Amino acid sequence: MRLRVIIVDDERIARRRLRRLLEREADFEIVAEAGDGVSAVKAVHKYAPDLILLDVQMPGMNGFEVIDALGVEQAPATVFITAYDQHAIRAFESHALDYLLKPVSPERFAKMLARARERFASPWSKPQALLDLIAERKAATARAARLVVRIGDRTVFIAPEEVDWVEAAGNYALLHLGKQTHILRQTMSTLEAELLAWSFLRVSRSAILNLRRVQELRYVAPGEHVAILNDGQRVTITRSMREVEDRLRRA
């Protein structure tokens, strides 16, 4: 049995990533994609999928409003995907199969697929999925409590909120704290996951930004903006400005 899937996200890059992850699985079939809530509702009515991968933050109609429009009992099995973990309880109140935080790792995505297979093979326990999610968020927060930097024969502990922004440097990361810069022996992908519990957002392939340090945003060119930090530092942004602005309002 192949499970029919619809992918819904207003960002084309996010949809492409989910498609790549799903195309590896022989027992899942992508029947449609949608870039907004209204199109998602129409696609569900048209294709009657088994599963919908649904972004929470979208213009016009968000993910929860999509489920409301479909009706909780009539909606397909739903996996909410978002950059914010504060929606978790509401997601499970909407009978969500799972709840994934961006950036979605292949390992976490594989766990979701396993839950989807179990959901259609046997009764599924929503409380256990919620407990798993809570455990994951606690673990992520604990890992990011302090960053460990080794400088010669010294080991320095840095609280994440002290960091202005993080810059990629090969397999290392540069932590910018005002006029100070520290080298951290971690990749950007690993550090991005560890900083999820804080007000950080990856705004380009080479930069993770502390949103609480941003004073203003400026347009530079199509698809490119810069963030001006409190001390005048400039950080290039290539990520969707809609998501950046939304995160800044919540930071």
TORRO-297304 format. One line per 10 residues: number of its first residue (from 1); their letters; for each residue y, x, z of N, C-alpha, C, O. Coordinates in Angstrom, 1 decimal. Layout:
NUM = A = Y X Z Y X Z Y X Z Y X Z  ...
//
This chain:
1 = MRLRVIIVDD = -1.2 0.8 0.0 0.0 0.0 0.0 1.2 0.9 0.0 1.4 1.8 0.8  2.2 0.6 -1.0 3.4 1.4 -1.0 4.5 0.5 -0.4 4.6 -0.7 -0.7  5.3 1.1 0.5 6.4 0.4 1.1 7.6 0.5 0.3 8.0 1.6 -0.1  8.2 -0.7 0.0 9.4 -0.8 -0.9 10.7 -0.5 0.0 10.8 -1.2 1.0  11.5 0.4 -0.5 12.7 0.8 0.3 14.0 0.7 -0.4 14.0 0.9 -1.6  15.0 0.2 0.3 16.4 0.3 -0.2 17.2 1.2 0.6 17.1 1.2 1.8  18.0 2.1 0.0 18.9 3.1 0.6 20.3 2.6 0.6 20.8 2.2 -0.5  21.0 2.5 1.7 22.4 2.0 1.7 23.2 3.0 2.5 23.0 3.2 3.7  24.2 3.6 1.8 25.2 4.5 2.4 26.4 4.6 1.4 26.2 4.6 0.2  27.6 4.6 2.0 28.7 4.6 1.1 29.0 6.0 0.5 29.9 6.2 -0.3
11 = ERIARRRLRR = 28.3 7.0 1.0 28.4 8.4 0.5 27.3 8.7 -0.4 26.1 8.7 0.0  27.6 9.1 -1.6 26.6 9.4 -2.6 25.7 10.6 -2.2 24.5 10.6 -2.4  26.3 11.6 -1.6 25.6 12.8 -1.1 24.6 12.4 -0.1 23.4 12.9 -0.1  24.9 11.5 0.8 24.0 11.0 1.8 22.8 10.3 1.2 21.7 10.4 1.6  23.1 9.4 0.2 22.0 8.7 -0.5 21.1 9.6 -1.2 19.9 9.4 -1.2  21.7 10.7 -1.8 20.9 11.6 -2.5 19.9 12.4 -1.6 18.8 12.6 -1.9  20.4 12.7 -0.4 19.6 13.4 0.5 18.4 12.6 1.0 17.3 13.0 1.1  18.7 11.3 1.3 17.6 10.4 1.7 16.6 10.2 0.6 15.4 10.1 0.8  17.1 10.1 -0.6 16.2 9.9 -1.8 15.3 11.1 -1.9 14.1 11.0 -2.1  15.8 12.3 -1.7 15.0 13.5 -1.8 13.9 13.5 -0.8 12.8 13.9 -1.0
21 = LLEREADFEI = 14.3 13.1 0.4 13.3 13.1 1.5 12.2 12.1 1.3 11.0 12.3 1.6  12.6 10.9 0.7 11.6 9.9 0.5 10.7 10.1 -0.7 9.6 9.7 -0.8  11.3 10.8 -1.7 10.5 11.0 -3.0 9.3 11.9 -2.7 8.4 12.0 -3.6  9.2 12.6 -1.6 8.1 13.4 -1.3 6.9 12.6 -0.8 5.8 13.0 -0.7  7.2 11.3 -0.5 6.1 10.5 0.2 5.5 9.5 -0.9 6.2 8.6 -1.4  4.2 9.6 -1.1 3.6 8.8 -2.1 3.5 7.3 -1.8 3.4 6.5 -2.7  3.5 7.0 -0.5 3.4 5.6 -0.1 4.7 4.9 0.2 4.7 3.8 0.8  5.8 5.5 -0.3 7.1 4.8 -0.2 7.7 4.8 -1.6 7.6 5.8 -2.4  8.3 3.7 -2.0 8.9 3.5 -3.3 10.3 3.0 -3.1 10.6 2.0 -2.5  11.3 3.7 -3.7 12.7 3.4 -3.6 13.0 2.4 -4.7 12.8 2.7 -5.9
31 = VAEAGDGVSA = 13.3 1.1 -4.4 13.5 0.1 -5.4 15.0 -0.1 -5.7 15.3 -0.7 -6.7  15.9 0.3 -4.8 17.3 0.2 -5.1 18.1 1.0 -4.1 17.7 1.4 -3.1  19.4 1.2 -4.5 20.4 1.9 -3.7 21.7 1.1 -3.7 21.9 0.3 -4.6  22.4 1.2 -2.6 23.7 0.4 -2.5 24.7 1.3 -1.8 24.4 2.1 -0.9  26.0 1.2 -2.2 27.0 2.0 -1.6 28.0 1.2 -0.7 28.9 1.8 -0.2  27.7 -0.1 -0.5 28.5 -0.9 0.5 27.7 -2.0 1.0 26.6 -2.3 0.5  28.2 -2.7 2.0 27.4 -3.8 2.7 27.2 -5.0 1.8 26.1 -5.5 1.8  28.1 -5.4 1.0 28.0 -6.6 0.1 26.9 -6.3 -0.9 26.0 -7.2 -1.1  26.9 -5.1 -1.5 25.9 -4.8 -2.5 24.5 -4.7 -1.8 23.5 -5.0 -2.4  24.5 -4.3 -0.5 23.2 -4.2 0.2 22.6 -5.5 0.4 21.4 -5.7 0.2
41 = VKAVHKYAPD = 23.4 -6.5 0.8 22.9 -7.9 1.0 22.3 -8.4 -0.3 21.2 -9.0 -0.3  23.0 -8.2 -1.4 22.5 -8.7 -2.7 21.2 -8.0 -3.1 20.3 -8.6 -3.7  21.1 -6.7 -2.9 19.9 -5.9 -3.2 18.7 -6.4 -2.4 17.6 -6.5 -3.0  18.9 -6.7 -1.1 17.8 -7.2 -0.3 17.3 -8.5 -0.9 16.1 -8.7 -0.9  18.2 -9.4 -1.2 17.8 -10.7 -1.7 17.1 -10.5 -3.1 16.2 -11.3 -3.4  17.5 -9.6 -3.9 16.9 -9.4 -5.2 15.6 -8.7 -5.1 14.7 -9.1 -5.8  15.5 -7.6 -4.3 14.2 -6.8 -4.4 13.3 -7.1 -3.2 12.1 -6.6 -3.3  13.7 -7.8 -2.2 12.8 -8.1 -1.0 12.1 -6.8 -0.5 10.8 -6.8 -0.6  12.8 -5.8 -0.1 12.1 -4.6 0.4 11.4 -4.8 1.7 11.7 -5.7 2.5  10.5 -3.8 1.9 9.8 -3.8 3.3 10.7 -3.1 4.3 10.7 -3.4 5.5
51 = LILLDVQMPG = 11.5 -2.1 3.8 12.3 -1.2 4.7 13.7 -1.0 4.1 13.8 -0.8 2.9  14.7 -1.0 4.9 16.0 -0.6 4.5 16.6 0.5 5.3 16.6 0.4 6.6  17.1 1.6 4.7 17.7 2.7 5.4 19.2 2.4 5.3 19.8 2.5 4.2  19.8 2.1 6.4 21.1 1.4 6.5 22.2 2.2 7.2 22.0 2.4 8.5  23.2 2.7 6.6 24.3 3.3 7.2 25.1 2.3 8.1 25.2 1.2 7.7  25.6 2.8 9.2 26.3 1.8 10.1 27.8 1.7 9.7 28.3 0.6 9.5  28.4 2.9 9.5 29.9 2.9 9.2 30.1 2.8 7.6 29.8 3.8 6.9  30.5 1.6 7.2 30.8 1.4 5.7 32.0 0.5 5.6 32.3 -0.3 6.5  32.8 0.7 4.5 33.9 -0.1 4.3 33.6 -1.6 4.0 32.6 -1.9 3.4  34.4 -2.5 4.5 34.2 -3.9 4.2 33.2 -4.6 5.1 33.6 -5.5 5.9
61 = MNGFEVIDAL = 32.0 -4.2 5.1 30.9 -4.7 5.9 30.1 -3.6 6.4 29.4 -2.9 5.6  30.0 -3.5 7.7 29.2 -2.4 8.3 27.7 -2.8 8.4 27.3 -3.9 8.0  26.9 -1.8 8.8 25.5 -2.0 8.8 25.0 -3.2 9.7 24.2 -4.0 9.3  25.7 -3.4 10.8 25.3 -4.5 11.7 25.7 -5.9 11.0 25.0 -6.9 11.2  26.8 -5.9 10.3 27.2 -7.1 9.6 26.3 -7.4 8.5 26.1 -8.6 8.2  25.7 -6.4 7.9 24.7 -6.6 6.8 23.5 -7.4 7.4 23.0 -8.4 6.8  23.0 -6.9 8.6 21.9 -7.6 9.2 22.3 -9.0 9.7 21.4 -9.9 9.6  23.5 -9.2 10.2 23.9 -10.5 10.5 23.9 -11.5 9.3 23.5 -12.6 9.4  24.4 -10.9 8.2 24.4 -11.7 6.9 23.0 -12.1 6.5 22.8 -13.2 5.9  22.1 -11.2 6.6 20.7 -11.5 6.2 20.0 -12.3 7.2 19.1 -13.1 6.9
71 = GVEQAPATVF = 20.4 -12.2 8.5 19.6 -12.9 9.6 18.6 -11.9 10.2 17.8 -11.4 9.4  18.7 -11.7 11.5 17.8 -10.7 12.1 16.4 -10.9 11.8 15.6 -10.0 11.5  16.0 -12.2 11.9 14.5 -12.5 11.7 14.1 -12.4 10.2 12.9 -12.1 9.9  15.1 -12.5 9.3 14.7 -12.5 7.9 14.9 -11.1 7.3 14.4 -10.8 6.2  15.7 -10.2 8.0 16.0 -8.9 7.4 14.7 -8.0 7.4 13.8 -8.2 8.2  14.7 -7.1 6.4 13.5 -6.2 6.4 13.5 -5.3 7.5 14.5 -5.2 8.3  12.5 -4.5 7.8 12.5 -3.5 8.8 13.6 -2.6 8.5 13.8 -2.1 7.4  14.4 -2.3 9.6 15.7 -1.6 9.4 15.7 -0.3 10.1 15.4 -0.2 11.3  16.2 0.8 9.5 16.4 2.1 10.1 17.9 2.3 9.9 18.4 2.5 8.8  18.7 2.3 11.1 20.1 2.6 11.0 20.3 4.1 11.0 19.6 4.9 11.7
81 = ITAYDQHAIR = 21.3 4.5 10.1 21.6 5.9 10.0 23.1 6.1 10.2 23.9 5.5 9.4  23.5 7.0 11.1 24.9 7.1 11.4 25.2 8.4 12.1 24.3 9.1 12.5  26.5 8.8 12.2 26.9 10.0 12.9 27.1 9.8 14.3 27.4 10.7 15.1  27.1 8.5 14.8 27.4 8.2 16.2 26.2 7.6 16.9 25.5 6.8 16.5  26.0 8.2 18.1 24.9 7.7 18.9 25.2 6.6 19.8 24.3 6.0 20.5  26.5 6.1 19.9 26.8 5.1 20.8 26.4 3.7 20.3 26.4 2.7 21.0  25.9 3.6 19.0 25.4 2.3 18.5 23.9 2.1 18.8 23.4 1.1 18.3  23.3 3.0 19.5 21.8 2.9 19.6 21.3 1.6 20.2 20.4 1.0 19.7  21.9 1.2 21.4 21.4 0.0 22.0 21.6 -1.2 21.1 20.7 -2.0 21.1  22.7 -1.3 20.5 23.0 -2.4 19.6 22.0 -2.4 18.4 21.5 -3.5 18.0
91 = AFESHALDYL = 21.6 -1.2 18.0 20.6 -1.1 16.9 19.3 -1.7 17.3 18.7 -2.5 16.5  18.8 -1.4 18.5 17.6 -1.9 18.9 17.6 -3.4 19.3 16.6 -4.1 19.2  18.8 -3.9 19.7 19.0 -5.3 19.9 18.9 -6.0 18.6 18.5 -7.2 18.5  19.2 -5.3 17.4 19.0 -5.9 16.1 17.6 -5.7 15.6 17.4 -5.9 14.4  16.7 -5.4 16.5 15.3 -5.2 16.1 15.1 -4.0 15.1 14.2 -4.1 14.3  15.9 -3.0 15.3 15.8 -1.8 14.4 14.4 -1.1 14.6 13.9 -1.0 15.7  13.9 -0.7 13.5 12.7 0.1 13.6 13.0 1.5 14.1 12.2 2.1 14.9  14.1 2.1 13.8 14.5 3.4 14.3 16.0 3.6 14.1 16.7 2.7 13.5  16.5 4.7 14.6 17.9 5.0 14.6 18.1 6.5 14.4 17.7 7.3 15.3  18.6 6.9 13.2 18.7 8.3 12.9 20.1 8.8 12.9 21.0 8.1 12.5
101 = LKPVSPERFA = 20.4 9.9 13.5 21.7 10.5 13.6 21.9 11.5 12.5 21.0 12.4 12.2  23.0 11.5 11.8 23.4 12.4 10.8 23.8 13.8 11.4 24.4 13.7 12.5  23.5 14.9 10.9 22.7 15.1 9.7 21.2 14.9 10.0 20.7 15.4 11.0  20.5 14.1 9.2 19.1 13.8 9.4 18.2 15.0 9.1 18.2 15.5 7.9  17.5 15.5 10.0 16.6 16.7 9.7 15.3 16.2 9.1 14.9 15.0 9.4  14.6 17.0 8.3 13.3 16.6 7.8 12.3 16.2 8.8 11.5 15.3 8.7  12.3 16.9 10.0 11.4 16.7 11.1 11.6 15.3 11.7 10.7 14.5 11.9  12.9 14.9 11.9 13.2 13.6 12.5 12.9 12.5 11.5 12.4 11.4 11.9  13.2 12.8 10.2 12.9 11.8 9.2 11.4 11.5 9.1 11.0 10.4 8.9  10.6 12.6 9.3 9.1 12.4 9.2 8.7 11.5 10.4 7.7 10.7 10.2
111 = KMLARARERF = 9.3 11.6 11.6 8.9 10.8 12.7 9.2 9.3 12.3 8.5 8.4 12.7  10.4 9.1 11.7 10.7 7.7 11.3 9.7 7.2 10.3 9.3 6.0 10.4  9.3 8.0 9.4 8.3 7.5 8.4 7.0 7.2 9.1 6.3 6.2 8.7  6.6 8.0 10.1 5.4 7.7 10.8 5.5 6.3 11.5 4.5 5.5 11.6  6.7 6.0 12.1 6.9 4.8 12.8 6.8 3.6 11.8 6.3 2.5 12.1  7.4 3.8 10.6 7.3 2.8 9.6 5.9 2.5 9.2 5.5 1.3 9.0  5.1 3.5 9.0 3.7 3.3 8.6 3.0 2.5 9.7 2.2 1.6 9.5  3.2 2.9 11.0 2.6 2.2 12.1 3.1 0.8 12.2 2.3 -0.1 12.5  4.4 0.5 11.9 5.0 -0.8 12.0 4.2 -1.8 11.0 4.0 -2.9 11.4  3.8 -1.3 9.9 3.2 -2.2 8.9 1.6 -2.2 9.0 0.9 -2.9 8.4
121 = ASPWSKPQAL = 1.1 -1.3 9.9 -0.3 -1.2 10.1 -0.7 -1.9 11.4 -1.9 -2.4 11.5  0.2 -1.9 12.4 -0.2 -2.5 13.7 1.1 -2.9 14.4 2.2 -2.4 14.0  1.0 -3.7 15.5 2.2 -4.0 16.3 2.9 -2.8 16.8 2.3 -1.8 17.1  4.2 -2.8 16.7 5.1 -1.6 17.1 5.8 -1.9 18.4 6.3 -3.0 18.6  5.9 -0.9 19.2 6.6 -1.0 20.5 8.0 -0.6 20.4 8.3 0.7 20.4  9.0 -1.5 20.4 10.4 -1.1 20.3 10.8 -0.3 21.6 11.6 0.6 21.5  10.4 -0.7 22.8 10.8 0.0 24.0 10.4 1.5 23.9 11.2 2.4 24.3  9.3 1.9 23.4 8.9 3.3 23.3 9.8 4.0 22.3 10.2 5.1 22.6  10.2 3.4 21.2 11.1 4.0 20.3 12.4 4.3 20.9 13.1 5.3 20.7  12.9 3.3 21.7 14.2 3.5 22.4 14.1 4.6 23.4 15.0 5.4 23.6
131 = LDLIAERKAA = 13.0 4.7 24.1 12.8 5.8 25.1 12.8 7.1 24.4 13.3 8.1 24.9  12.1 7.2 23.2 12.1 8.4 22.5 13.5 8.9 22.1 13.9 10.0 22.2  14.3 7.9 21.6 15.7 8.2 21.2 16.5 8.7 22.4 17.2 9.7 22.2  16.4 8.0 23.5 17.2 8.5 24.7 16.8 9.9 25.1 17.6 10.7 25.5  15.5 10.2 25.0 15.0 11.5 25.4 15.6 12.6 24.4 16.0 13.7 24.8  15.6 12.2 23.1 16.2 13.2 22.1 17.7 13.4 22.4 18.1 14.6 22.3  18.4 12.4 22.7 19.9 12.6 23.0 20.1 13.4 24.2 21.0 14.2 24.3  19.3 13.2 25.3 19.4 14.0 26.5 19.1 15.5 26.2 19.8 16.3 26.7  18.1 15.7 25.4 17.7 17.1 25.1 18.8 17.7 24.3 19.1 18.9 24.5  19.4 17.0 23.3 20.5 17.6 22.5 21.7 17.9 23.3 22.3 19.0 23.2
141 = TARAARLVVR = 22.0 17.0 24.3 23.2 17.3 25.1 22.9 18.5 26.0 23.8 19.3 26.2  21.7 18.6 26.6 21.4 19.8 27.4 21.5 21.1 26.7 22.0 22.1 27.2  21.0 21.1 25.4 21.0 22.3 24.6 22.5 22.8 24.4 22.7 24.0 24.3  23.4 21.8 24.2 24.7 22.2 23.8 25.7 22.3 25.0 26.9 22.4 24.9  25.1 22.3 26.3 26.0 22.4 27.4 26.9 23.6 27.4 28.1 23.5 27.7  26.3 24.8 27.0 27.1 26.0 26.9 26.6 26.8 25.8 25.4 26.8 25.6  27.4 27.5 25.1 27.0 28.4 24.0 26.9 29.8 24.5 27.8 30.3 25.3  25.9 30.5 24.2 25.7 31.9 24.7 26.0 32.9 23.7 25.4 32.9 22.6  27.0 33.8 24.0 27.4 34.8 23.1 27.2 36.2 23.7 27.6 36.4 24.9  26.6 37.1 23.0 26.3 38.4 23.5 27.3 39.4 22.9 27.4 39.5 21.6
151 = IGDRTVFIAP = 28.1 40.1 23.7 29.1 41.1 23.3 28.7 42.4 23.9 29.1 42.6 25.1  28.1 43.3 23.1 27.7 44.6 23.7 26.7 44.4 24.8 25.7 43.8 24.6  27.1 44.9 26.0 26.2 44.7 27.2 26.6 43.5 28.0 26.1 43.3 29.2  27.4 42.6 27.5 27.8 41.4 28.2 27.3 40.2 27.6 27.0 40.1 26.4  27.0 39.2 28.4 26.7 37.8 27.9 27.7 36.8 28.4 28.0 36.7 29.5  28.4 36.2 27.4 29.5 35.3 27.7 29.0 33.9 27.4 28.4 33.6 26.4  29.4 33.0 28.3 29.0 31.5 28.2 30.3 30.8 27.9 31.2 30.8 28.6  30.2 30.0 26.8 31.4 29.3 26.3 31.1 27.8 26.3 30.1 27.4 25.7  31.9 27.0 26.9 31.8 25.5 26.8 32.2 25.1 25.4 33.2 25.6 24.9  31.4 24.2 24.8 31.8 23.7 23.5 33.2 23.2 23.3 33.8 23.5 22.2
161 = EEVDWVEAAG = 33.7 22.5 24.3 35.1 22.0 24.1 36.2 23.1 24.0 37.3 22.8 23.7  35.8 24.3 24.4 36.8 25.4 24.2 36.9 25.9 22.8 37.8 26.7 22.5  35.9 25.6 22.0 35.9 26.1 20.6 36.8 25.2 19.7 36.7 24.0 19.7  37.6 25.9 18.9 38.5 25.2 17.9 37.7 24.7 16.7 37.7 23.6 16.3  37.0 25.7 16.1 36.1 25.4 15.0 35.1 26.5 14.8 35.2 27.6 15.3  34.1 26.2 14.0 33.0 27.1 13.7 32.9 27.4 12.3 33.0 26.5 11.4  32.8 28.7 11.9 32.8 29.2 10.5 31.5 29.8 10.2 30.9 30.6 11.0  30.9 29.5 9.0 29.6 30.0 8.6 29.8 31.5 8.2 30.8 31.9 7.6  28.8 32.3 8.5 28.8 33.7 8.2 27.4 34.1 7.9 26.8 34.8 8.8  26.8 33.7 6.8 25.4 34.0 6.5 24.5 33.3 7.5 24.6 32.0 7.7
171 = NYALLHLGKQ = 23.6 34.0 8.2 22.8 33.4 9.2 23.4 33.4 10.6 22.7 33.2 11.6  24.7 33.7 10.6 25.4 33.7 11.9 26.5 32.6 11.8 26.8 32.0 10.8  27.2 32.4 13.0 28.3 31.5 13.0 29.4 32.2 13.8 29.2 32.9 14.8  30.7 32.0 13.3 31.8 32.6 14.0 32.5 31.4 14.8 32.9 30.4 14.3  32.6 31.7 16.1 33.3 30.7 17.0 34.7 31.1 17.1 35.1 32.2 17.6  35.6 30.2 16.7 37.1 30.5 16.8 37.6 29.8 18.0 37.6 28.6 18.1  38.2 30.6 18.9 38.8 30.1 20.1 40.2 30.7 20.2 40.4 31.7 20.7  41.2 29.9 19.6 42.5 30.5 19.6 42.5 31.8 18.8 42.1 31.8 17.6  43.0 32.9 19.4 43.1 34.1 18.7 41.7 34.9 18.8 41.6 36.0 18.2  40.8 34.4 19.6 39.5 35.1 19.7 38.5 34.5 18.8 38.5 33.4 18.4
181 = THILRQTMST = 37.6 35.4 18.3 36.5 35.1 17.5 35.2 35.7 18.0 35.2 36.9 18.3  34.2 34.9 18.2 32.9 35.4 18.7 31.8 35.1 17.7 31.8 34.1 17.0  30.9 36.1 17.6 29.8 35.9 16.6 28.6 35.3 17.4 28.2 35.8 18.4  28.0 34.2 16.9 26.9 33.6 17.5 25.7 33.7 16.6 25.8 33.4 15.4  24.6 34.1 17.1 23.4 34.3 16.3 22.6 33.0 16.1 21.5 32.8 16.6  23.3 32.1 15.4 22.7 30.8 15.1 23.1 30.4 13.7 24.3 30.7 13.3  22.3 29.6 13.0 22.7 29.1 11.7 23.6 27.9 11.9 23.6 27.3 13.0  24.4 27.5 10.9 25.3 26.4 11.0 24.5 25.1 11.2 24.9 24.2 12.0  23.3 25.0 10.5 22.5 23.8 10.7 22.0 23.6 12.1 22.1 22.4 12.6  21.6 24.6 12.7 21.1 24.6 14.1 22.3 24.2 15.0 22.1 23.4 15.9
191 = LEAELLAWSF = 23.4 24.9 14.8 24.6 24.6 15.7 25.1 23.2 15.5 25.5 22.6 16.5  25.1 22.8 14.3 25.6 21.4 14.0 24.8 20.4 14.8 25.4 19.4 15.4  23.5 20.5 14.8 22.6 19.6 15.6 22.9 19.7 17.1 22.9 18.7 17.8  23.2 20.9 17.6 23.4 21.1 19.0 24.7 20.5 19.5 24.9 20.2 20.6  25.7 20.4 18.5 27.0 19.9 18.9 27.2 18.4 18.7 28.3 17.9 18.8  26.1 17.7 18.3 26.2 16.3 18.1 26.8 15.5 19.3 27.4 14.5 19.1  26.4 16.0 20.4 26.8 15.3 21.6 28.3 15.5 22.0 28.9 14.9 22.9  29.0 16.4 21.2 30.4 16.7 21.5 31.2 16.1 20.3 30.7 15.6 19.3  32.5 16.3 20.4 33.4 15.8 19.3 33.6 16.8 18.2 34.7 17.3 17.9  32.4 17.1 17.6 32.4 18.1 16.5 31.9 17.4 15.2 31.1 16.5 15.3
201 = LRVSRSAILN = 32.4 17.8 14.1 31.9 17.3 12.8 31.9 18.4 11.8 32.9 19.1 11.6  30.8 18.4 11.0 30.8 19.4 9.9 31.6 18.9 8.7 31.3 17.8 8.2  32.7 19.5 8.4 33.6 19.0 7.4 33.5 19.7 6.1 34.1 19.3 5.1  32.6 20.7 6.0 32.3 21.4 4.8 31.0 22.2 5.0 30.5 22.3 6.1  30.5 22.9 3.9 29.3 23.7 4.1 29.6 24.8 5.0 28.6 25.4 5.6  30.8 25.3 5.1 31.1 26.5 5.9 31.9 26.2 7.2 32.4 27.2 7.8  32.2 25.0 7.6 33.0 24.7 8.7 32.6 23.5 9.5 32.3 22.5 9.0  32.5 23.7 10.9 32.3 22.6 11.8 33.6 22.6 12.7 34.0 23.6 13.2  34.1 21.4 12.8 35.5 21.3 13.4 35.4 20.5 14.7 34.8 19.5 14.8  36.1 21.0 15.7 36.3 20.3 16.9 37.4 19.3 16.7 38.6 19.7 16.6
211 = LRRVQELRYV = 37.1 18.0 16.6 38.0 17.0 16.2 39.2 16.8 17.2 40.3 16.4 16.8  38.9 17.2 18.5 40.0 17.1 19.5 41.1 18.2 19.3 42.1 18.1 20.0  40.9 19.1 18.4 41.9 20.2 18.2 42.7 19.8 16.9 43.7 20.5 16.7  42.4 18.7 16.2 43.1 18.4 15.0 44.5 17.7 15.3 44.5 16.8 16.0  45.5 18.3 14.7 46.9 17.7 14.9 47.2 16.8 13.7 47.8 15.7 13.9  46.9 17.2 12.5 47.1 16.4 11.3 46.2 16.8 10.1 45.6 17.9 10.2  46.2 16.0 9.1 45.4 16.2 7.9 46.3 16.3 6.7 47.3 15.5 6.7  46.1 17.2 5.8 46.9 17.3 4.6 46.1 17.3 3.3 45.0 17.9 3.3  46.6 16.6 2.3 45.9 16.6 1.0 46.2 17.9 0.3 47.3 18.4 0.3  45.2 18.5 -0.4 45.4 19.7 -1.1 45.1 19.5 -2.6 45.9 19.8 -3.4
221 = APGEHVAILN = 43.9 18.9 -2.9 43.5 18.6 -4.3 42.5 17.5 -4.2 42.0 17.2 -3.2  42.1 17.0 -5.4 41.1 15.9 -5.4 39.8 16.4 -4.7 39.2 17.4 -5.1  39.4 15.7 -3.7 38.2 16.0 -2.9 38.4 17.1 -1.9 37.4 17.6 -1.3  39.6 17.6 -1.7 39.8 18.6 -0.7 41.1 18.4 0.1 42.2 18.1 -0.4  40.9 18.5 1.4 42.0 18.4 2.4 42.0 19.5 3.3 41.0 20.3 3.3  43.0 19.7 4.1 42.9 20.7 5.2 43.3 20.0 6.5 44.1 19.1 6.6  42.6 20.5 7.6 43.0 20.0 8.9 43.9 21.1 9.5 43.6 22.3 9.5  45.0 20.6 10.1 45.9 21.5 10.8 45.6 21.4 12.3 45.7 20.3 12.8  45.2 22.5 12.9 44.9 22.4 14.3 46.1 22.6 15.2 47.2 22.9 14.7  46.0 22.4 16.5 47.1 22.4 17.4 47.8 23.8 17.4 49.0 23.8 17.6
231 = DGQRVTITRS = 47.1 24.8 17.2 47.7 26.2 17.2 48.0 26.6 15.7 48.4 27.8 15.6  48.0 25.8 14.8 48.4 26.1 13.4 47.2 26.5 12.5 47.5 26.7 11.3  46.0 26.7 13.0 44.9 27.1 12.2 44.7 26.0 11.1 44.8 24.9 11.4  44.2 26.5 9.9 43.9 25.5 8.9 42.5 25.6 8.5 41.9 26.7 8.3  41.8 24.5 8.4 40.4 24.4 8.1 40.2 23.5 6.9 40.6 22.3 6.9  39.6 23.9 5.9 39.3 23.2 4.7 38.3 22.1 4.9 37.3 22.3 5.5  38.6 20.9 4.4 37.7 19.7 4.5 37.2 19.3 3.1 38.1 19.0 2.3  36.0 19.2 2.9 35.4 18.6 1.6 34.6 17.4 1.9 34.2 16.7 0.9  34.4 17.0 3.1 33.7 15.8 3.5 34.5 14.6 3.2 35.7 14.7 3.1  33.8 13.4 3.1 34.5 12.2 2.9 35.6 12.0 4.0 35.4 12.0 5.2
241 = MREVEDRLRR = 36.9 11.8 3.5 38.0 11.6 4.4 37.9 10.3 5.2 38.4 10.3 6.4  37.3 9.3 4.7 37.1 8.1 5.4 36.3 8.3 6.7 36.7 7.8 7.8  35.2 9.1 6.6 34.4 9.4 7.7 35.1 10.3 8.7 35.1 10.1 9.9  35.9 11.3 8.2 36.6 12.2 9.0 37.7 11.5 9.8 37.8 11.7 11.0  38.4 10.6 9.2 39.5 9.9 9.8 38.9 8.9 10.9 39.5 8.8 12.0  37.8 8.3 10.6 37.1 7.4 11.5 36.7 8.2 12.7 36.9 7.7 13.9  36.1 9.4 12.5 35.6 10.2 13.7 36.8 10.6 14.5 36.7 10.7 15.7  37.9 11.0 13.8 39.1 11.4 14.6 39.7 10.3 15.5 40.1 10.6 16.6  39.6 9.1 15.0 40.1 8.0 15.8 39.3 7.8 17.1 39.8 7.4 18.1  38.0 8.2 17.0 37.1 8.0 18.1 37.0 9.2 19.0 36.4 9.1 20.1
251 = A = 37.5 10.4 18.5 37.3 11.6 19.3 38.1 11.6 20.6 38.0 12.6 21.3
//
